[in-house]
Structures are given as C-alpha cells and as structure tokens.
C-alpha cells in the first residue's frame, strides 16, 4: 500500500463511522495558466484542483512540469521542496505519459534560477529562468508514488517575450 493510501486509511480509521469512504487517487486537474515576464524571471501561475491540504501535511510527491512547445523539447520540473531541474526530452513533444513521467524523475540538471514560489488553495506559482524561451508552453502536474503515476490534464499557455 503506498504512503498516500496509508495516510488516508489512518485518517479514515479515526473518522466517525458515518463519514467512512474508500481511498481514491488524488484529483489532479489544471483549469488555468498565465505567465508574466519582466526583465528577469518568468512568473507562471497555475490554477486547478489538487489535494492542497495533503501537500502541506504529508510528504507529498507532487511534480510540476513546464515545457516549451514552440521551439523544442526543453522543460523545467519542480517538486514541493522548491527544487527545480532543467532538461530536454524529445519524447515530450507529443505530451507527457506515465512512462515519460517516471523517466523525468531521473533526468535534468539543477536549475537554481527556477523555483516553486507559492503553493496555496487551488493555485501554484513557479519562477522560470529569464532564459526560458517566449512562445507556446504547456504545464502538467503528476504524482509518482511507489511506481504508480497519476497525471493531470495538460494546460497550454503563452509565455511572452521580453518587454
């Protein structure tokens, strides 16, 4: 049983009988994305549905991927520690699938100019380095827990050019 389900099972055992339910996979859905570019980093704000209470209370394995769609296969991946890695993966050109999500966990190089800056109710914000190219971009959330991959829908947005 994975850690998420174990924590949920413990919570259910301590809940009054009338509120019992069965453990389910987390809902990961993105409903909006926008970006703002100044002379420095690019701020990307993602809105959606994710288990925000669990993100704070548990060591939750949420990953955030922002990839460029206009000029190549470059991406930046964030985890909840705020750490970010940058890389390139040609297999992401047609979107992210569960096998590719697993592979991404072992790829990329640390990117100190990118970071997760806000985690709140139905909103995440990340900073991309100023070098991230303008044009089409796509964001997606995923969770890998004991080999099981849960993907959000991808959301497409634009990153503007330098002012």
C-alpha positions in Angstrom: 0.0 0.0 0.0 1.5 3.3 -1.0 2.2 6.1 1.6 -0.7 8.3 0.4 -3.2 5.5 0.8 -1.7 4.5 4.2 -2.2 8.1 5.5 -5.7 8.2 4.1 -6.5 4.8 5.6 -5.3 6.0 9.0 -7.4 9.2 8.7 -10.5 7.1 7.8 -9.9 4.8 10.8 -10.0 7.8 13.1 -13.2 9.3 11.4 -16.7 8.6 12.8 -18.4 5.7 11.0 -21.0 7.9 9.2 -18.2 9.6 7.3 -16.3 6.5 6.1 -15.4 6.2 2.5 -12.9 4.4 0.4 -9.4 5.6 -0.5 -9.1 7.1 -4.0 -6.4 8.5 -6.1 -5.9 12.3 -5.8 -7.6 14.5 -8.3 -5.1 16.5 -10.3 -6.6 19.0 -12.7 -5.4 22.3 -14.1 -8.0 24.9 -15.0 -5.9 27.9 -15.9 -2.4 29.1 -16.6 -0.9 32.5 -17.2 2.6 34.0 -17.3 4.2 37.3 -16.7 7.7 38.2 -17.9 9.6 41.2 -16.7 13.3 41.8 -17.3 14.2 38.8 -15.1 12.4 35.5 -14.3 9.1 34.5 -15.8 6.3 34.0 -13.3 3.8 31.2 -14.1 0.6 30.9 -12.2 -1.3 27.6 -12.4 -4.8 27.2 -11.1 -6.6 23.9 -10.6 -7.6 21.1 -8.3 -5.1 19.2 -6.3 -5.0 17.8 -2.8 -3.7 21.1 -1.3 -4.2 20.0 2.4 -2.2 16.9 1.8 0.6 18.9 0.1 1.2 20.7 3.3 0.6 17.9 5.8 2.2 14.9 4.1 5.5 14.4 2.2 3.5 14.5 -1.0 5.3 13.6 -4.2 3.8 16.2 -6.5 5.8 17.3 -9.5 5.1 20.3 -11.8 6.4 20.2 -15.4 6.5 23.3 -17.6 7.7 22.6 -21.1 8.3 24.8 -24.2 6.1 23.8 -27.2 7.2 26.3 -29.8 10.9 25.8 -30.3 11.9 22.5 -28.8 11.7 19.9 -26.1 13.0 21.9 -23.2 11.4 21.6 -19.8 11.7 22.5 -16.2 10.4 20.2 -13.4 9.7 21.3 -9.9 9.0 19.3 -6.7 7.4 20.5 -3.5 10.8 21.2 -1.9 11.1 24.1 -4.3 14.0 22.4 -6.2 13.9 22.6 -10.0 15.7 20.8 -12.7 16.0 21.8 -16.4 16.4 19.4 -19.3 15.4 18.4 -22.8 13.4 15.4 -23.7 12.3 14.9 -27.3 9.7 12.3 -26.2 7.7 15.1 -24.5 6.9 16.6 -27.9 3.5 14.8 -28.0 2.8 15.3 -24.3 3.6 13.6 -21.1 2.6 10.0 -20.5 3.1 7.8 -17.3 6.3 6.2 -18.6 7.8 9.5 -19.5 6.9 10.9 -16.1 8.8 8.2 -14.4 11.8 8.8 -16.7 11.8 12.5 -16.0 12.5 11.9 -12.3 16.0 10.7 -13.2 16.7 13.4 -15.8 17.7 17.0 -15.8 20.3 19.3 -14.2 19.7 21.5 -11.2 18.4 25.0 -12.2 19.0 27.5 -9.4 17.2 30.3 -11.2 13.9 28.4 -11.2 11.8 27.7 -8.1 8.4 27.0 -6.7 7.4 30.3 -5.0 3.8 29.8 -3.9 1.6 26.8 -3.0 -1.9 27.8 -2.0 -5.5 26.8 -2.2 -6.1 25.8 -5.9 -3.0 27.9 -7.0 0.7 27.2 -7.6 3.3 29.7 -8.8 6.7 28.9 -10.2 9.5 31.1 -11.5 11.2 30.1 -14.7 14.7 31.5 -15.5 14.8 34.6 -17.8 16.4 32.3 -20.5 13.1 30.3 -20.8 12.0 31.0 -24.4 9.0 33.0 -25.3 6.2 31.3 -27.2 3.9 28.3 -26.5 4.2 26.4 -23.3 2.4 23.6 -21.5 2.2 22.8 -17.8 1.2 19.5 -16.2 1.1 18.0 -12.7 2.0 14.5 -11.8 2.4 12.3 -8.8 4.6 9.1 -8.6 4.0 7.1 -5.5 5.6 3.6 -5.3 5.7 3.4 -9.1 2.1 4.5 -9.7 1.8 7.6 -11.9 -1.2 9.9 -11.7 -1.3 12.7 -14.3 -3.2 15.9 -14.5 -4.5 17.2 -17.8 -2.0 19.4 -19.7 -2.8 23.1 -20.0 -1.4 25.2 -22.8 -0.5 28.9 -22.4 1.8 31.5 -23.8 5.0 33.0 -22.4 5.5 36.5 -23.7 8.7 38.0 -25.0 11.0 40.4 -23.2 9.4 43.8 -22.5 
